[in-house]
Amino acid sequence: MTIKYKITMKFTNNSLLIKIFFAVFSISLSLLSMGCSTMARKHDVNINLTYGPSAPGYAEYVKYDLSHNYMKIDLSGTTSYLDGAGKIIGKDDISVQAKTVFENIKSTLAKEGGTLNDVIKIKVYMTDINELNKFEEIRDKYVNTQNPPTSTAVQVVKLWHPDVKLEVQAEAVVKKSRLAK
């Protein structure tokens, strides 16, 4: 399913900082949607969204058409999953869960012609930030460490299942010529 959005920004607040922020944001979106080939003069942006497989209230990923050459893929938070016995894979092991998460992200990107080298940003939610080094050891086996993605890690009280230790949200930019048909 493809949805077109038109974003129009109007300012009613006289705050100069807010106006500057939204002007820069709007111009950036305009440049991306035009392939950065010309200077944007208009602040209306058309964004085509395509949703990946989903469950009620949830999409595995969303693709944004950025230009003539690139698509952005935003993946929902990915966690270790239940095995055949209904148990979380790597219940007590952050390294096993991290490996499972990155294999899941890799698989999801591959469905759309992407790879982990296309990942530009990851957000990590962990129940114990003291295990960040263990997570990073596994992460570095999957991402391009020469040109790593931006990364944020935060500690949370709990995730969707008591045995899940981390959740990773990823964003990737994929060349359209590689996209799965």
C-alpha positions in Angstrom: 0.0 0.0 0.0 1.4 3.4 -0.9 0.2 6.6 0.8 1.0 10.1 -0.3 1.3 12.8 2.3 1.5 16.5 1.8 3.1 18.4 4.6 2.3 22.1 4.8 3.7 24.2 7.6 2.0 27.3 8.9 3.3 29.4 11.8 1.0 31.0 14.3 3.6 31.4 17.0 6.0 34.3 16.7 9.0 32.4 18.1 11.9 32.9 15.8 13.6 29.7 16.9 10.6 27.6 16.0 10.3 29.2 12.6 13.9 28.6 11.9 13.7 25.0 13.0 10.7 24.2 10.8 12.1 26.2 7.8 15.3 24.1 7.9 13.4 20.9 8.4 11.0 21.7 5.5 13.8 22.7 3.2 15.7 19.5 4.0 12.7 17.4 3.2 12.2 19.3 0.0 15.8 18.8 -1.1 15.6 15.1 -0.3 12.4 14.6 -2.2 13.9 16.4 -5.2 17.1 14.4 -5.2 19.1 17.4 -4.0 19.3 18.6 -7.6 17.9 22.1 -7.2 17.3 24.5 -4.4 13.9 24.2 -2.8 11.6 27.2 -3.0 8.4 25.6 -1.9 7.8 24.1 1.6 5.3 21.4 0.4 6.7 17.9 0.3 5.1 14.8 -1.2 6.3 11.6 0.6 5.3 8.2 -0.7 5.1 5.6 2.1 5.0 1.8 1.6 4.3 -0.4 4.6 5.9 -3.8 5.1 4.1 -6.8 6.7 2.1 -5.9 9.7 0.0 -7.0 12.6 -2.9 -4.9 14.0 -1.4 -1.5 15.0 2.1 -2.4 13.9 4.2 -2.4 10.7 7.4 -4.3 10.5 8.9 -1.5 8.5 8.0 1.6 6.4 9.7 2.6 3.2 10.0 6.3 2.2 10.7 7.4 -1.4 13.5 9.9 -0.9 14.4 10.7 -4.5 14.9 9.2 -7.9 17.7 7.0 -6.5 17.1 6.2 -2.8 14.5 4.8 -0.4 14.6 5.1 3.4 13.5 2.1 5.3 12.5 2.5 9.0 12.3 -0.7 10.9 10.2 -1.1 14.0 11.9 -2.2 17.1 13.4 -5.7 16.8 13.8 -8.1 19.7 14.8 -11.7 20.2 11.8 -13.8 19.6 10.0 -16.9 21.0 11.4 -20.3 20.0 9.1 -23.3 19.3 8.6 -23.9 23.1 7.4 -20.3 23.7 10.7 -19.2 25.3 12.8 -16.1 24.4 15.9 -17.0 22.5 18.9 -16.1 24.7 16.8 -15.5 27.8 19.7 -14.8 30.0 22.3 -13.8 27.4 22.5 -10.3 25.9 25.0 -11.5 23.3 22.6 -14.2 22.0 19.7 -11.8 21.9 21.8 -9.2 20.1 22.9 -11.7 17.5 19.2 -12.7 17.0 18.2 -9.1 16.7 20.8 -8.3 14.0 20.0 -11.4 12.1 16.3 -10.3 12.1 17.3 -6.8 10.9 19.5 -8.3 8.2 16.7 -10.6 7.1 14.1 -7.7 7.0 16.4 -5.5 5.0 17.2 -8.3 2.6 13.5 -8.6 1.8 13.8 -5.1 0.3 17.2 -5.4 -1.3 19.1 -3.8 1.5 22.0 -4.9 3.7 23.3 -4.0 7.1 25.8 -1.7 5.3 22.8 0.5 4.4 21.9 1.1 8.1 22.4 4.8 8.9 21.0 4.9 12.5 20.2 2.5 15.3 18.4 3.1 18.6 19.0 0.6 21.3 16.7 0.1 24.3 18.2 -2.1 27.0 17.0 -3.2 30.4 20.6 -3.1 31.8 22.9 -0.5 30.3 25.8 -2.2 32.0 25.7 -4.8 29.3 26.3 -2.3 26.6 29.8 -3.5 25.9 28.6 -7.0 25.3 26.0 -5.7 22.9 28.6 -3.5 21.1 30.8 -6.6 20.6 28.0 -8.3 18.6 26.8 -5.1 16.9 30.3 -4.5 15.5 30.3 -7.9 13.8 27.2 -6.8 11.8 27.6 -3.1 11.0 30.2 -1.3 9.0 32.6 -0.2 11.7 34.6 1.9 9.1 31.4 4.0 8.5 29.2 3.1 11.4 25.6 4.2 11.8 24.7 6.8 14.3 23.6 5.2 17.5 21.7 5.9 20.7 21.4 3.6 23.6 19.1 4.1 26.6 18.1 2.0 29.6 14.5 1.2 30.0 12.6 -0.4 32.9 11.2 -3.3 30.8 10.3 -4.4 27.3 7.4 -6.3 25.9 8.4 -9.6 27.5 10.2 -10.0 30.9 13.0 -12.1 29.3 13.7 -9.6 26.5 16.9 -7.6 27.4 17.1 -5.3 24.4 15.2 -3.9 21.4 16.9 -2.3 18.4 15.2 0.1 16.0 17.1 0.7 12.7 16.9 3.1 9.8 18.5 2.4 6.4 18.9 4.2 3.1 18.9 1.8 0.1 19.7 2.6 -3.5 16.5 2.0 -5.5 18.3 -0.1 -8.1 18.8 -2.8 -5.4 15.2 -2.8 -4.1 13.3 -6.0 -4.3 10.5 -6.0 -6.9 
